[in-house]
Amino acid sequence: MPTLSTDNIFRHLTLRQLQIFETVVRLGGVTRAAKALHLSQPTVSMQIKKLSETLGLALLEQVGRTMQPTSAGRDVYANIREILDRVMGLGDLALELKGEVKGELNIAVITTAAYFMPHFLGVFVERHPQVRPRLTITNRAEVLERLRSNKDDLLIMGQVPSELGVKSYPILDNEMVVVAPPVHPLATKKNIPLAQLTQERFLVREPGSGTRQAVERMLAEQGLEFTPYMVLGNAEAIKQGVMAGLGISVLSRRNLSLELSEKHIAILDVKGFPLIRRWYAVHLRGKKLSLTARTFLDFILNESGSIQSSKTV
């Protein structure tokens, strides 16, 4: 085993080893890392072994069916993440010095933003064809985890987390409305009391979703609460449930253009609604955005309203 010294580290440690170790830890195993990096499993195992020998530390251990970092491995992982971030930053710096808007653009959005973000990216890529967008659509819990891990350039969500140090930018109004099948008895009523909604079969998202929290908070302010009839994983599933007559729900009006135009869904006239919220672009406070990410942020701040209006029926 080489003696641990700066000279030996420079001689034996490679960026590829750091990338492989980071991927193994992040994905929880050699097999997943090998697939993600397009390498064979023996190659991944060999590079991890070489890294361990260079540092003179046991970095990984088998815990159940997953490969987990040892105590020392966690410290090494944190340092490697910082090193790799700096290396990635060199590419961003080179592009910035050249004034080129190109390269990867990683955006993560909550599922309710999935209806408009592809349109924004489409227009942006038309203007900057050398940008390679990567869009992750997931629930609020996963978006928050991605935010904590600094996996993306920007994240789009409806409720800015107070527990994390972030910088947020309001980009679009989010008009939340109560929806029901057109044949629902309340569809022809006016000025429906909020309390009456609590007697209906309510279709909701999972606990912790921004929409559900907003509705629960609104009801609580009036001393009301509801018992969910069904919990569904995304807005599309809720729309289908409403159209199938399973119950009523609260959804973003921006996500209902087709269903409203074809009269598959009705908006109920309920006191206190529409509930106006906002979508925000968010990143960790102190994060240095690349030129491409800054350009995209400026783009959605200045032009998101006009783009969305052109896509709305």
C-alpha positions in Angstrom: 0.0 0.0 0.0 1.5 3.4 -0.9 2.5 5.7 2.0 -0.2 8.3 2.5 1.4 11.6 1.4 0.5 14.4 -0.9 2.9 13.0 -3.5 1.3 9.5 -3.4 -2.2 10.9 -3.5 -1.3 12.9 -6.7 0.4 9.8 -8.2 -2.3 7.3 -7.5 -5.6 9.0 -7.0 -7.7 9.9 -10.1 -10.8 11.9 -10.8 -12.4 8.8 -12.3 -12.0 7.0 -8.9 -13.6 9.9 -7.1 -16.5 9.9 -9.6 -17.0 6.1 -9.2 -16.9 6.3 -5.4 -19.4 9.2 -5.4 -21.7 7.2 -7.7 -21.5 4.0 -5.6 -22.4 5.9 -2.4 -25.2 8.0 -4.0 -26.8 5.0 -5.7 -26.2 2.6 -2.9 -24.3 -0.2 -4.7 -21.7 -1.3 -7.2 -24.2 -2.7 -9.7 -26.2 0.5 -9.9 -23.1 2.6 -10.2 -21.7 0.4 -13.0 -24.9 0.7 -14.9 -25.0 4.5 -14.5 -21.4 4.9 -15.5 -21.5 2.4 -18.3 -18.7 0.3 -16.7 -18.4 -3.3 -15.7 -18.9 -4.3 -12.0 -15.3 -5.6 -11.7 -14.0 -2.2 -13.0 -16.0 -0.3 -10.4 -14.9 -2.6 -7.6 -11.3 -2.4 -8.7 -11.3 1.4 -8.7 -12.9 1.6 -5.3 -10.2 -0.8 -4.0 -7.5 1.4 -5.5 -9.0 4.5 -3.9 -9.2 2.7 -0.5 -5.5 1.6 -0.8 -4.3 5.0 -1.7 -6.1 6.6 1.3 -5.4 3.7 3.6 -9.1 3.6 4.7 -12.0 1.2 4.5 -14.5 3.3 2.6 -17.5 0.9 2.1 -19.2 -1.9 3.9 -22.1 -4.2 3.0 -25.2 -3.4 5.0 -28.0 -5.8 4.0 -28.3 -5.7 0.2 -26.8 -2.2 -0.2 -23.3 -0.9 -0.1 -23.0 1.9 2.5 -20.0 4.2 3.3 -18.2 3.6 6.6 -17.8 6.4 9.0 -14.5 7.4 7.3 -16.2 6.8 3.9 -18.9 9.4 4.7 -16.2 12.0 5.4 -14.4 11.1 2.2 -17.7 11.2 0.3 -18.4 14.8 1.5 -14.9 15.9 0.4 -15.3 14.2 -2.9 -18.7 15.8 -3.6 -17.0 19.2 -3.1 -14.1 18.3 -5.3 -16.3 17.1 -8.1 -18.5 20.2 -7.8 -15.4 22.3 -8.2 -14.3 20.3 -11.2 -17.7 20.7 -12.8 -17.5 24.4 -12.1 -14.4 24.6 -14.2 -16.4 23.7 -17.3 -19.1 26.3 -16.3 -16.3 28.9 -15.8 -14.8 28.2 -19.2 -18.2 28.6 -20.9 -18.9 31.8 -18.9 -15.6 33.3 -19.9 -16.4 32.6 -23.5 -19.9 34.0 -23.0 -21.5 30.8 -24.3 -24.9 29.5 -23.2 -24.5 25.8 -23.7 -24.1 22.5 -21.8 -26.3 20.8 -19.3 -29.2 22.4 -17.6 -30.7 20.4 -14.7 -34.2 21.3 -13.6 -36.3 19.4 -11.0 -40.0 20.3 -10.6 -43.0 19.1 -8.5 -45.5 17.2 -10.5 -48.0 20.1 -10.8 -45.4 22.1 -12.6 -44.9 19.3 -15.2 -47.7 20.9 -17.4 -45.8 24.1 -18.1 -42.1 23.5 -17.6 -41.6 21.4 -20.9 -43.0 24.4 -22.8 -40.5 26.8 -21.2 -37.6 24.4 -21.9 -38.8 24.0 -25.5 -38.7 27.7 -26.1 -35.4 28.2 -24.3 -33.7 25.4 -26.3 -35.0 27.0 -29.5 -33.0 30.1 -28.6 -30.0 28.2 -27.2 -29.8 25.0 -29.2 -26.5 23.9 -27.5 -28.2 23.6 -24.1 -29.0 20.0 -23.0 -31.9 20.2 -20.6 -32.5 17.4 -18.1 -35.9 17.6 -16.4 -36.8 15.6 -13.3 -40.5 15.5 -12.4 -41.3 14.2 -8.9 -43.2 14.8 -5.7 -42.4 17.5 -3.1 -40.5 15.2 -0.7 -38.0 14.1 -3.5 -37.7 17.7 -4.8 -36.7 18.8 -1.3 -34.1 16.0 -1.0 -32.7 17.0 -4.4 -32.5 20.6 -3.1 -30.6 19.5 0.0 -28.2 17.5 -2.1 -27.7 20.3 -4.6 -28.4 17.9 -7.5 -29.9 20.5 -9.8 -29.4 24.0 -11.1 -32.9 25.1 -10.2 -36.0 23.6 -8.7 -39.6 24.6 -9.3 -42.1 24.3 -6.4 -45.2 25.9 -5.1 -44.1 26.2 -1.4 -40.7 27.5 -0.5 -39.2 25.4 2.3 -38.6 27.5 5.5 -36.3 24.9 7.0 -33.6 25.2 4.3 -31.5 28.2 3.4 -32.7 29.0 -0.1 -33.1 31.8 -2.5 -36.5 31.9 -4.3 -37.9 33.7 -7.3 -41.7 33.9 -7.9 -42.3 33.0 -11.6 -46.0 32.3 -12.1 -49.3 32.6 -10.3 -50.9 29.3 -9.4 -54.7 29.6 -9.3 -56.1 26.7 -7.3 -59.8 25.8 -7.9 -62.3 23.3 -6.6 -63.2 20.8 -9.3 -65.9 18.2 -9.8 -67.6 16.2 -12.5 -69.9 18.4 -14.6 -72.9 16.3 -13.4 -72.0 16.8 -9.7 -74.9 18.3 -7.7 -72.8 21.3 -6.7 -71.7 22.1 -10.2 -74.7 24.5 -10.7 -74.6 26.0 -7.2 -73.3 29.5 -6.4 -71.3 30.7 -3.5 -70.9 27.3 -1.9 -70.0 27.4 1.8 -66.5 26.1 2.5 -67.9 23.9 5.2 -70.0 22.0 2.6 -66.8 20.8 0.9 -65.9 18.9 4.0 -69.0 16.7 3.6 -67.9 15.7 0.1 -65.7 12.8 -1.0 -62.3 14.5 -1.3 -59.5 13.3 -3.5 -56.1 14.5 -2.3 -52.4 14.2 -2.8 -50.0 12.5 -0.3 -49.4 14.2 3.1 -46.8 17.0 2.7 -47.8 18.0 -0.9 -48.0 21.8 -1.3 -51.6 21.7 -2.6 -52.8 19.6 0.2 -51.1 21.7 2.8 -52.6 24.9 1.4 -56.1 23.4 1.5 -55.7 22.0 5.0 -54.4 25.4 6.2 -57.3 27.3 4.6 -59.8 25.0 6.2 -58.1 25.1 9.6 -58.3 28.9 9.6 -62.1 28.4 9.5 -62.1 25.7 12.1 -62.7 23.0 9.5 -61.1 19.8 8.4 -61.8 17.1 6.0 -61.3 13.3 5.9 -59.6 12.2 2.6 -61.7 9.8 0.6 -58.8 8.7 -1.6 -55.1 9.6 -1.6 -53.6 9.7 -5.2 -50.0 10.1 -6.2 -50.2 13.0 -8.7 -52.4 15.6 -10.2 -53.1 13.6 -13.4 -54.5 10.7 -11.3 -56.7 13.1 -9.3 -58.0 14.6 -12.6 -58.9 11.1 -13.8 -60.6 10.3 -10.5 -62.7 13.5 -10.6 -63.8 12.8 -14.2 -64.7 9.2 -13.1 -67.0 10.6 -10.5 -65.0 9.4 -7.5 -65.1 12.8 -5.7 -64.0 16.4 -5.8 -60.6 17.9 -5.4 -58.5 21.1 -5.6 -56.2 21.5 -8.6 -54.3 24.1 -10.4 -56.4 25.8 -13.1 -53.4 25.9 -15.4 -53.4 22.2 -15.5 -57.1 21.9 -16.6 -57.2 23.6 -20.0 -58.1 20.5 -22.1 -60.6 19.1 -19.5 -62.4 22.5 -19.2 -62.5 23.2 -22.9 -64.1 19.7 -23.5 -66.3 20.0 -20.5 -65.0 16.9 -18.7 -64.5 18.8 -15.5 -66.4 21.7 -13.8 -65.0 24.4 -11.5 -67.2 24.8 -8.4 -68.1 28.3 -7.1 -66.8 28.0 -3.6 -66.3 30.8 -1.0 -62.6 31.6 -0.6 -61.7 30.1 -4.0 -59.8 30.4 -6.2 -56.9 30.1 -3.9 -54.0 32.0 -5.3 -50.5 30.6 -4.7 -47.3 31.0 -6.7 -44.7 28.8 -8.3 -41.1 29.6 -7.4 -37.7 28.9 -8.9 -35.5 27.9 -6.0 -31.8 27.1 -5.3 -29.7 26.9 -2.2 -28.5 30.2 -0.8 -24.9 30.8 -1.8 -25.1 28.5 -4.8 -23.2 30.0 -7.8 -25.4 29.5 -10.9 -23.7 28.8 -14.2 -24.2 31.2 -17.1 -26.7 28.8 -18.6 -28.7 28.5 -15.4 -28.7 32.2 -14.9 -29.8 32.8 -18.4 -32.7 30.3 -18.0 -33.7 31.9 -14.7 -33.8 35.3 -16.3 -35.8 33.8 -19.2 -38.5 32.3 -16.9 -38.7 35.4 -14.7 -39.2 37.7 -17.7 -41.1 35.6 -20.1 -42.9 32.8 -18.3 -46.3 34.6 -18.2 -46.4 35.2 -22.0 -45.3 31.7 -22.8 -47.9 30.1 -20.5 -50.6 32.4 -21.9 -49.9 31.3 -25.4 -50.3 27.6 -24.3 -53.5 28.1 -22.4 -56.8 27.4 -24.1 
